[in-house]
């Protein structure tokens, strides 16, 4: 079964009317309801914040987040012995 949606380049200025959005969302939901459910949980303010950063700033933020997650994992690990 082939893809039912045409492949297009990303257009930052692409806008949909509410009716177009509802129709497209329904088509996607029919193919993959979990994708629609996951997209409903996306924090769009976080995406906008990330887009405002330079690539180096995004890398630095990701590195700090990774280090913090590692510290949490180490703290939660059962102590040997």
N, C-alpha and C positions, 0 to 999 in steps of 0.2 A: 504494500500500500504506500503510495507516494505522499509527499507533503501536500496538504490542501491549501497552504498559505504561500503566496509568492515570496521569493527571497528578494529583499530590498536592502539598500544600505540604510544605516541609521541616520535619521534626519532629526536633529535636535529641535527644530521648529515644527515638527509634525504635530498637528492638532487634530483631534477627533471631535465630532459633535457628540452629544450625549447618546443619541440614537445609534451612531456608528460604534461607539464604545460598548454599548449594551449588546449589540449584535455580535461584535468581535469576541467579547467576553463569553457569550453563550456558546459560540463555536469552539472556543478554546476549552471551556468547561466540558463540552461534549467529548472532546478528545482526551483531556487530562484534568479531571476535577481537582486533583491534589495540587496541580500547578496554580490554579485559581485560588485555592485556599491558602497556599503559601504566599502568594502575592498580596493577599489581604493583610498578612502579618508583617509586611515590610515597613520599616520605619523610614518614611520618605525624608524626614528631616535629617536623619543620619546620612542618607545618600547625598542630599544637597550639601551637607557639611563636607563630606569626602570630596565631592566635585569641586569645592572651593579651594582645596589644598593643591599644592604642586605635587608632582610625582615623588619628590624627595620627602616632602612633609607626610604624604600618605604612607610611604615606606617607614618613616620614623614612627608614625602613630601605630602602624601594624606591628612593628618590632616591640614597642612598649606594651601593647596589648598582649602579645605573645609571651613576653617576660612575666607579665602579671598573671596570666593564666598558668604559666609554669610554676610560679610561686604558690598559687592556690593548690595546684596538684601536689606539690611537695608537702604542703602543710596538711593535706587531707590523707596522705599516704600513711598506712600503719607503720609504726616504728619497728625496725628489725630488732629481734632479741627477745 
